[in-house]
């Protein structure tokens, strides 16, 4: 089973949340609609600004843990490489 690592934000250069999911479209929708209690709901993190797909969920989980321990500047650079305008990428999911 595959998995996704993703980053949600409330605005450009705003608060970030790094997560992992087996079904990214469903999980991103839950964040967007505020259906998940916790950090993302509390801080209004509704924009999917980065994601990467992994063939094995275990690799996705390890990558999420690695990114969570990175300095903020590294996470911002990661986002800028994929999404320099910090657009909401939810619409690009198929």
Backbone as XML, in Angstrom:
<?xml version="1.0"?>
<chain id="A" units="angstrom">
  <residue number="1" name="UNK">
    <atom name="N" x="0.840" y="-1.180" z="0.000"/>
    <atom name="CA" x="0.000" y="0.000" z="0.000"/>
    <atom name="C" x="0.884" y="1.242" z="0.000"/>
  </residue>
  <residue number="2" name="UNK">
    <atom name="N" x="0.558" y="2.207" z="-0.842"/>
    <atom name="CA" x="1.330" y="3.427" z="-0.954"/>
    <atom name="C" x="0.904" y="4.477" z="0.047"/>
  </residue>
  <residue number="3" name="UNK">
    <atom name="N" x="1.600" y="5.594" z="0.005"/>
    <atom name="CA" x="1.287" y="6.682" z="0.919"/>
    <atom name="C" x="1.780" y="8.016" z="0.390"/>
  </residue>
  <residue number="4" name="UNK">
    <atom name="N" x="1.351" y="9.046" z="1.031"/>
    <atom name="CA" x="1.664" y="10.418" z="0.651"/>
    <atom name="C" x="2.210" y="11.176" z="1.855"/>
  </residue>
  <residue number="5" name="UNK">
    <atom name="N" x="3.183" y="12.023" z="1.612"/>
    <atom name="CA" x="3.630" y="13.003" z="2.589"/>
    <atom name="C" x="3.131" y="14.341" z="2.062"/>
  </residue>
  <residue number="6" name="UNK">
    <atom name="N" x="2.595" y="15.175" z="2.937"/>
    <atom name="CA" x="2.023" y="16.432" z="2.484"/>
    <atom name="C" x="2.273" y="17.538" z="3.501"/>
  </residue>
  <residue number="7" name="UNK">
    <atom name="N" x="2.162" y="18.776" z="3.016"/>
    <atom name="CA" x="2.282" y="19.937" z="3.890"/>
    <atom name="C" x="1.059" y="20.823" z="3.668"/>
  </residue>
  <residue number="8" name="UNK">
    <atom name="N" x="0.417" y="21.175" z="4.762"/>
    <atom name="CA" x="-0.715" y="22.100" z="4.747"/>
    <atom name="C" x="-0.240" y="23.433" z="5.312"/>
  </residue>
  <residue number="9" name="UNK">
    <atom name="N" x="-0.845" y="24.531" z="4.845"/>
    <atom name="CA" x="-0.514" y="25.865" z="5.342"/>
    <atom name="C" x="-1.786" y="26.703" z="5.402"/>
  </residue>
  <residue number="10" name="UNK">
    <atom name="N" x="-1.729" y="27.793" z="6.160"/>
    <atom name="CA" x="-2.876" y="28.697" z="6.209"/>
    <atom name="C" x="-2.730" y="29.840" z="5.208"/>
  </residue>
  <residue number="11" name="UNK">
    <atom name="N" x="-1.483" y="30.142" z="4.827"/>
    <atom name="CA" x="-1.208" y="31.207" z="3.852"/>
    <atom name="C" x="0.253" y="31.089" z="3.435"/>
  </residue>
  <residue number="12" name="UNK">
    <atom name="N" x="0.656" y="31.880" z="2.451"/>
    <atom name="CA" x="2.053" y="31.899" z="2.024"/>
    <atom name="C" x="2.940" y="32.253" z="3.210"/>
  </residue>
  <residue number="13" name="UNK">
    <atom name="N" x="3.980" y="31.476" z="3.413"/>
    <atom name="CA" x="4.925" y="31.670" z="4.517"/>
    <atom name="C" x="4.250" y="31.641" z="5.883"/>
  </residue>
  <residue number="14" name="UNK">
    <atom name="N" x="3.111" y="30.985" z="5.977"/>
    <atom name="CA" x="2.376" y="30.907" z="7.237"/>
    <atom name="C" x="2.740" y="29.661" z="8.034"/>
  </residue>
  <residue number="15" name="UNK">
    <atom name="N" x="1.842" y="29.266" z="8.898"/>
    <atom name="CA" x="2.014" y="28.091" z="9.733"/>
    <atom name="C" x="1.986" y="26.847" z="8.855"/>
  </residue>
  <residue number="16" name="UNK">
    <atom name="N" x="2.843" y="25.864" z="9.183"/>
    <atom name="CA" x="2.957" y="24.638" z="8.393"/>
    <atom name="C" x="2.604" y="23.417" z="9.226"/>
  </residue>
  <residue number="17" name="UNK">
    <atom name="N" x="2.049" y="22.414" z="8.540"/>
    <atom name="CA" x="1.784" y="21.114" z="9.142"/>
    <atom name="C" x="2.249" y="20.049" z="8.164"/>
  </residue>
  <residue number="18" name="UNK">
    <atom name="N" x="3.067" y="19.134" z="8.634"/>
    <atom name="CA" x="3.534" y="18.015" z="7.815"/>
    <atom name="C" x="2.761" y="16.776" z="8.239"/>
  </residue>
  <residue number="19" name="UNK">
    <atom name="N" x="2.179" y="16.078" z="7.268"/>
    <atom name="CA" x="1.402" y="14.883" z="7.580"/>
    <atom name="C" x="1.667" y="13.762" z="6.593"/>
  </residue>
  <residue number="20" name="UNK">
    <atom name="N" x="1.076" y="12.621" z="6.889"/>
    <atom name="CA" x="1.174" y="11.446" z="6.025"/>
    <atom name="C" x="-0.223" y="10.858" z="5.897"/>
  </residue>
  <residue number="21" name="UNK">
    <atom name="N" x="-0.523" y="10.321" z="4.717"/>
    <atom name="CA" x="-1.851" y="9.751" z="4.488"/>
    <atom name="C" x="-1.769" y="8.660" z="3.430"/>
  </residue>
  <residue number="22" name="UNK">
    <atom name="N" x="-2.668" y="7.711" z="3.522"/>
    <atom name="CA" x="-2.743" y="6.686" z="2.481"/>
    <atom name="C" x="-3.628" y="7.158" z="1.325"/>
  </residue>
  <residue number="23" name="UNK">
    <atom name="N" x="-4.581" y="8.055" z="1.616"/>
    <atom name="CA" x="-5.471" y="8.614" z="0.596"/>
    <atom name="C" x="-5.436" y="10.135" z="0.704"/>
  </residue>
  <residue number="24" name="UNK">
    <atom name="N" x="-4.535" y="10.760" z="-0.011"/>
    <atom name="CA" x="-4.340" y="12.204" z="0.117"/>
    <atom name="C" x="-5.576" y="13.029" z="-0.251"/>
  </residue>
  <residue number="25" name="UNK">
    <atom name="N" x="-6.283" y="12.753" z="-1.330"/>
    <atom name="CA" x="-7.457" y="13.585" z="-1.627"/>
    <atom name="C" x="-8.462" y="13.619" z="-0.472"/>
  </residue>
  <residue number="26" name="UNK">
    <atom name="N" x="-8.720" y="12.463" z="0.120"/>
    <atom name="CA" x="-9.670" y="12.396" z="1.241"/>
    <atom name="C" x="-9.141" y="13.165" z="2.444"/>
  </residue>
  <residue number="27" name="UNK">
    <atom name="N" x="-7.862" y="12.972" z="2.754"/>
    <atom name="CA" x="-7.266" y="13.621" z="3.922"/>
    <atom name="C" x="-7.206" y="15.135" z="3.732"/>
  </residue>
  <residue number="28" name="UNK">
    <atom name="N" x="-6.815" y="15.593" z="2.556"/>
    <atom name="CA" x="-6.762" y="17.029" z="2.292"/>
    <atom name="C" x="-8.161" y="17.639" z="2.394"/>
  </residue>
  <residue number="29" name="UNK">
    <atom name="N" x="-9.169" y="16.938" z="1.909"/>
    <atom name="CA" x="-10.551" y="17.411" z="2.025"/>
    <atom name="C" x="-10.942" y="17.560" z="3.489"/>
  </residue>
  <residue number="30" name="UNK">
    <atom name="N" x="-10.577" y="16.580" z="4.317"/>
    <atom name="CA" x="-10.887" y="16.653" z="5.745"/>
    <atom name="C" x="-10.247" y="17.889" z="6.390"/>
  </residue>
  <residue number="31" name="UNK">
    <atom name="N" x="-9.014" y="18.174" z="6.028"/>
    <atom name="CA" x="-8.352" y="19.373" z="6.552"/>
    <atom name="C" x="-9.067" y="20.637" z="6.070"/>
  </residue>
  <residue number="32" name="UNK">
    <atom name="N" x="-9.378" y="20.689" z="4.787"/>
    <atom name="CA" x="-10.018" y="21.867" z="4.197"/>
    <atom name="C" x="-11.352" y="22.190" z="4.856"/>
  </residue>
  <residue number="33" name="UNK">
    <atom name="N" x="-12.082" y="21.151" z="5.195"/>
    <atom name="CA" x="-13.419" y="21.331" z="5.772"/>
    <atom name="C" x="-13.412" y="21.412" z="7.294"/>
  </residue>
  <residue number="34" name="UNK">
    <atom name="N" x="-12.244" y="21.321" z="7.899"/>
    <atom name="CA" x="-12.148" y="21.394" z="9.359"/>
    <atom name="C" x="-12.742" y="20.190" z="10.064"/>
  </residue>
  <residue number="35" name="UNK">
    <atom name="N" x="-12.691" y="19.031" z="9.415"/>
    <atom name="CA" x="-13.288" y="17.816" z="9.982"/>
    <atom name="C" x="-12.365" y="17.095" z="10.952"/>
  </residue>
  <residue number="36" name="UNK">
    <atom name="N" x="-11.110" y="17.531" z="11.016"/>
    <atom name="CA" x="-10.130" y="16.881" z="11.882"/>
    <atom name="C" x="-9.783" y="17.840" z="13.014"/>
  </residue>
  <residue number="37" name="UNK">
    <atom name="N" x="-10.120" y="17.459" z="14.237"/>
    <atom name="CA" x="-9.769" y="18.284" z="15.381"/>
    <atom name="C" x="-8.264" y="18.262" z="15.592"/>
  </residue>
  <residue number="38" name="UNK">
    <atom name="N" x="-7.750" y="19.352" z="16.099"/>
    <atom name="CA" x="-6.329" y="19.401" z="16.394"/>
    <atom name="C" x="-5.656" y="20.604" z="15.772"/>
  </residue>
  <residue number="39" name="UNK">
    <atom name="N" x="-4.365" y="20.457" z="15.529"/>
    <atom name="CA" x="-3.507" y="21.553" z="15.084"/>
    <atom name="C" x="-3.998" y="22.218" z="13.806"/>
  </residue>
  <residue number="40" name="UNK">
    <atom name="N" x="-4.318" y="21.431" z="12.777"/>
    <atom name="CA" x="-4.700" y="22.029" z="11.493"/>
    <atom name="C" x="-6.015" y="22.799" z="11.612"/>
  </residue>
  <residue number="41" name="UNK">
    <atom name="N" x="-6.941" y="22.291" z="12.376"/>
    <atom name="CA" x="-8.214" y="22.997" z="12.560"/>
    <atom name="C" x="-8.005" y="24.256" z="13.391"/>
  </residue>
  <residue number="42" name="UNK">
    <atom name="N" x="-7.230" y="24.152" z="14.458"/>
    <atom name="CA" x="-6.983" y="25.284" z="15.354"/>
    <atom name="C" x="-6.338" y="26.461" z="14.620"/>
  </residue>
  <residue number="43" name="UNK">
    <atom name="N" x="-5.417" y="26.172" z="13.700"/>
    <atom name="CA" x="-4.683" y="27.230" z="13.010"/>
    <atom name="C" x="-5.175" y="27.492" z="11.586"/>
  </residue>
  <residue number="44" name="UNK">
    <atom name="N" x="-6.266" y="26.872" z="11.193"/>
    <atom name="CA" x="-6.863" y="27.138" z="9.882"/>
    <atom name="C" x="-5.990" y="26.731" z="8.708"/>
  </residue>
  <residue number="45" name="UNK">
    <atom name="N" x="-5.333" y="25.581" z="8.834"/>
    <atom name="CA" x="-4.441" y="25.105" z="7.779"/>
    <atom name="C" x="-5.273" y="24.343" z="6.750"/>
  </residue>
  <residue number="46" name="UNK">
    <atom name="N" x="-5.675" y="25.035" z="5.700"/>
    <atom name="CA" x="-6.594" y="24.471" z="4.710"/>
    <atom name="C" x="-5.990" y="24.360" z="3.324"/>
  </residue>
  <residue number="47" name="UNK">
    <atom name="N" x="-4.791" y="24.912" z="3.111"/>
    <atom name="CA" x="-4.159" y="24.900" z="1.797"/>
    <atom name="C" x="-3.134" y="23.777" z="1.709"/>
  </residue>
  <residue number="48" name="UNK">
    <atom name="N" x="-3.315" y="22.914" z="0.733"/>
    <atom name="CA" x="-2.333" y="21.873" z="0.441"/>
    <atom name="C" x="-1.253" y="22.528" z="-0.412"/>
  </residue>
  <residue number="49" name="UNK">
    <atom name="N" x="-0.060" y="22.720" z="0.160"/>
    <atom name="CA" x="0.987" y="23.449" z="-0.562"/>
    <atom name="C" x="2.117" y="22.553" z="-1.058"/>
  </residue>
  <residue number="50" name="UNK">
    <atom name="N" x="2.145" y="21.288" z="-0.610"/>
    <atom name="CA" x="3.202" y="20.372" z="-1.045"/>
    <atom name="C" x="2.726" y="18.943" z="-0.834"/>
  </residue>
  <residue number="51" name="UNK">
    <atom name="N" x="3.147" y="18.050" z="-1.745"/>
    <atom name="CA" x="2.921" y="16.622" z="-1.521"/>
    <atom name="C" x="3.914" y="15.806" z="-2.330"/>
  </residue>
  <residue number="52" name="UNK">
    <atom name="N" x="4.131" y="14.608" z="-1.879"/>
    <atom name="CA" x="4.949" y="13.646" z="-2.625"/>
    <atom name="C" x="4.371" y="12.263" z="-2.359"/>
  </residue>
  <residue number="53" name="UNK">
    <atom name="N" x="4.412" y="11.441" z="-3.385"/>
    <atom name="CA" x="3.842" y="10.099" z="-3.304"/>
    <atom name="C" x="4.953" y="9.065" z="-3.124"/>
  </residue>
  <residue number="54" name="UNK">
    <atom name="N" x="4.658" y="8.040" z="-2.329"/>
    <atom name="CA" x="5.584" y="6.932" z="-2.098"/>
    <atom name="C" x="4.851" y="5.623" z="-2.363"/>
  </residue>
  <residue number="55" name="UNK">
    <atom name="N" x="5.564" y="4.670" z="-2.937"/>
    <atom name="CA" x="4.947" y="3.383" z="-3.259"/>
    <atom name="C" x="4.653" y="2.558" z="-2.012"/>
  </residue>
  <residue number="56" name="UNK">
    <atom name="N" x="5.393" y="2.800" z="-0.947"/>
    <atom name="CA" x="5.229" y="2.040" z="0.295"/>
    <atom name="C" x="4.915" y="3.019" z="1.428"/>
  </residue>
  <residue number="57" name="UNK">
    <atom name="N" x="3.847" y="2.772" z="2.160"/>
    <atom name="CA" x="3.429" y="3.659" z="3.246"/>
    <atom name="C" x="4.527" y="3.787" z="4.301"/>
  </residue>
  <residue number="58" name="UNK">
    <atom name="N" x="5.330" y="2.749" z="4.484"/>
    <atom name="CA" x="6.417" y="2.821" z="5.482"/>
    <atom name="C" x="7.450" y="3.862" z="5.081"/>
  </residue>
  <residue number="59" name="UNK">
    <atom name="N" x="7.729" y="3.977" z="3.797"/>
    <atom name="CA" x="8.657" y="5.015" z="3.324"/>
    <atom name="C" x="8.059" y="6.409" z="3.521"/>
  </residue>
  <residue number="60" name="UNK">
    <atom name="N" x="6.755" y="6.530" z="3.292"/>
    <atom name="CA" x="6.085" y="7.813" z="3.489"/>
    <atom name="C" x="6.132" y="8.220" z="4.960"/>
  </residue>
  <residue number="61" name="UNK">
    <atom name="N" x="5.904" y="7.276" z="5.844"/>
    <atom name="CA" x="5.944" y="7.563" z="7.281"/>
    <atom name="C" x="7.341" y="8.005" z="7.707"/>
  </residue>
  <residue number="62" name="UNK">
    <atom name="N" x="8.357" y="7.326" z="7.211"/>
    <atom name="CA" x="9.728" y="7.706" z="7.552"/>
    <atom name="C" x="10.065" y="9.085" z="7.005"/>
  </residue>
  <residue number="63" name="UNK">
    <atom name="N" x="9.639" y="9.368" z="5.785"/>
    <atom name="CA" x="9.905" y="10.679" z="5.182"/>
    <atom name="C" x="9.201" y="11.782" z="5.974"/>
  </residue>
  <residue number="64" name="UNK">
    <atom name="N" x="7.970" y="11.536" z="6.400"/>
    <atom name="CA" x="7.244" y="12.517" z="7.215"/>
    <atom name="C" x="8.022" y="12.820" z="8.497"/>
  </residue>
  <residue number="65" name="UNK">
    <atom name="N" x="8.485" y="11.787" z="9.166"/>
    <atom name="CA" x="9.252" y="11.977" z="10.405"/>
    <atom name="C" x="10.516" y="12.785" z="10.143"/>
  </residue>
  <residue number="66" name="UNK">
    <atom name="N" x="11.182" y="12.500" z="9.030"/>
    <atom name="CA" x="12.398" y="13.227" z="8.681"/>
    <atom name="C" x="12.101" y="14.705" z="8.450"/>
  </residue>
  <residue number="67" name="UNK">
    <atom name="N" x="11.081" y="14.994" z="7.636"/>
    <atom name="CA" x="10.739" y="16.383" z="7.317"/>
    <atom name="C" x="10.298" y="17.133" z="8.571"/>
  </residue>
  <residue number="68" name="UNK">
    <atom name="N" x="9.559" y="16.475" z="9.458"/>
    <atom name="CA" x="9.101" y="17.136" z="10.683"/>
    <atom name="C" x="10.266" y="17.627" z="11.531"/>
  </residue>
  <residue number="69" name="UNK">
    <atom name="N" x="11.399" y="16.962" z="11.435"/>
    <atom name="CA" x="12.563" y="17.357" z="12.231"/>
    <atom name="C" x="13.449" y="18.391" z="11.532"/>
  </residue>
  <residue number="70" name="UNK">
    <atom name="N" x="13.154" y="18.712" z="10.288"/>
    <atom name="CA" x="13.919" y="19.716" z="9.551"/>
    <atom name="C" x="13.657" y="21.105" z="10.120"/>
  </residue>
  <residue number="71" name="UNK">
    <atom name="N" x="14.618" y="22.008" z="9.960"/>
    <atom name="CA" x="14.349" y="23.424" z="10.267"/>
    <atom name="C" x="13.277" y="23.960" z="9.307"/>
  </residue>
  <residue number="72" name="UNK">
    <atom name="N" x="12.568" y="24.968" z="9.759"/>
    <atom name="CA" x="11.502" y="25.556" z="8.946"/>
    <atom name="C" x="12.012" y="25.989" z="7.572"/>
  </residue>
  <residue number="73" name="UNK">
    <atom name="N" x="13.195" y="26.573" z="7.509"/>
    <atom name="CA" x="13.736" y="27.056" z="6.230"/>
    <atom name="C" x="13.836" y="25.936" z="5.208"/>
  </residue>
  <residue number="74" name="UNK">
    <atom name="N" x="14.187" y="24.731" z="5.634"/>
    <atom name="CA" x="14.279" y="23.602" z="4.706"/>
    <atom name="C" x="12.896" y="23.227" z="4.181"/>
  </residue>
  <residue number="75" name="UNK">
    <atom name="N" x="11.887" y="23.261" z="5.052"/>
    <atom name="CA" x="10.520" y="22.939" z="4.634"/>
    <atom name="C" x="10.027" y="23.973" z="3.619"/>
  </residue>
  <residue number="76" name="UNK">
    <atom name="N" x="10.331" y="25.246" z="3.880"/>
    <atom name="CA" x="9.929" y="26.314" z="2.968"/>
    <atom name="C" x="10.599" y="26.129" z="1.608"/>
  </residue>
  <residue number="77" name="UNK">
    <atom name="N" x="11.874" y="25.768" z="1.599"/>
    <atom name="CA" x="12.570" y="25.517" z="0.324"/>
    <atom name="C" x="11.930" y="24.355" z="-0.424"/>
  </residue>
  <residue number="78" name="UNK">
    <atom name="N" x="11.538" y="23.318" z="0.293"/>
    <atom name="CA" x="10.875" y="22.167" z="-0.314"/>
    <atom name="C" x="9.576" y="22.615" z="-0.999"/>
  </residue>
  <residue number="79" name="UNK">
    <atom name="N" x="8.803" y="23.420" z="-0.312"/>
    <atom name="CA" x="7.556" y="23.938" z="-0.879"/>
    <atom name="C" x="7.850" y="24.796" z="-2.110"/>
  </residue>
  <residue number="80" name="UNK">
    <atom name="N" x="8.818" y="25.697" z="-1.998"/>
    <atom name="CA" x="9.143" y="26.610" z="-3.104"/>
    <atom name="C" x="9.574" y="25.860" z="-4.361"/>
  </residue>
  <residue number="81" name="UNK">
    <atom name="N" x="10.272" y="24.730" z="-4.202"/>
    <atom name="CA" x="10.687" y="23.961" z="-5.382"/>
    <atom name="C" x="9.490" y="23.422" z="-6.157"/>
  </residue>
  <residue number="82" name="UNK">
    <atom name="N" x="8.463" y="22.970" z="-5.437"/>
    <atom name="CA" x="7.293" y="22.382" z="-6.095"/>
    <atom name="C" x="6.227" y="23.440" z="-6.397"/>
  </residue>
  <residue number="83" name="UNK">
    <atom name="N" x="6.116" y="24.416" z="-5.525"/>
    <atom name="CA" x="4.971" y="25.318" z="-5.552"/>
    <atom name="C" x="5.423" y="26.732" z="-5.144"/>
  </residue>
  <residue number="84" name="UNK">
    <atom name="N" x="6.168" y="27.424" z="-6.008"/>
    <atom name="CA" x="6.742" y="28.718" z="-5.628"/>
    <atom name="C" x="5.713" y="29.789" z="-5.262"/>
  </residue>
  <residue number="85" name="UNK">
    <atom name="N" x="4.486" y="29.655" z="-5.754"/>
    <atom name="CA" x="3.448" y="30.648" z="-5.457"/>
    <atom name="C" x="2.588" y="30.250" z="-4.255"/>
  </residue>
  <residue number="86" name="UNK">
    <atom name="N" x="2.886" y="29.125" z="-3.659"/>
    <atom name="CA" x="2.122" y="28.621" z="-2.498"/>
    <atom name="C" x="0.629" y="28.501" z="-2.841"/>
  </residue>
  <residue number="87" name="UNK">
    <atom name="N" x="0.342" y="28.046" z="-4.046"/>
    <atom name="CA" x="-1.051" y="27.851" z="-4.453"/>
    <atom name="C" x="-1.616" y="26.621" z="-3.744"/>
  </residue>
  <residue number="88" name="UNK">
    <atom name="N" x="-2.927" y="26.564" z="-3.641"/>
    <atom name="CA" x="-3.584" y="25.394" z="-3.061"/>
    <atom name="C" x="-3.572" y="24.301" z="-4.131"/>
  </residue>
  <residue number="89" name="UNK">
    <atom name="N" x="-2.870" y="23.213" z="-3.863"/>
    <atom name="CA" x="-2.708" y="22.132" z="-4.835"/>
    <atom name="C" x="-3.818" y="21.091" z="-4.782"/>
  </residue>
  <residue number="90" name="UNK">
    <atom name="N" x="-4.803" y="21.307" z="-3.950"/>
    <atom name="CA" x="-5.882" y="20.331" z="-3.811"/>
    <atom name="C" x="-6.522" y="19.998" z="-5.161"/>
  </residue>
  <residue number="91" name="UNK">
    <atom name="N" x="-6.717" y="20.997" z="-5.995"/>
    <atom name="CA" x="-7.339" y="20.800" z="-7.301"/>
    <atom name="C" x="-6.497" y="19.977" z="-8.279"/>
  </residue>
  <residue number="92" name="UNK">
    <atom name="N" x="-5.229" y="19.784" z="-7.982"/>
    <atom name="CA" x="-4.359" y="19.009" z="-8.874"/>
    <atom name="C" x="-4.395" y="17.519" z="-8.573"/>
  </residue>
  <residue number="93" name="UNK">
    <atom name="N" x="-5.032" y="17.142" z="-7.474"/>
    <atom name="CA" x="-5.092" y="15.724" z="-7.112"/>
    <atom name="C" x="-6.105" y="15.007" z="-7.995"/>
  </residue>
  <residue number="94" name="UNK">
    <atom name="N" x="-5.734" y="13.821" z="-8.441"/>
    <atom name="CA" x="-6.665" y="13.061" z="-9.296"/>
    <atom name="C" x="-7.079" y="11.783" z="-8.637"/>
  </residue>
</chain>
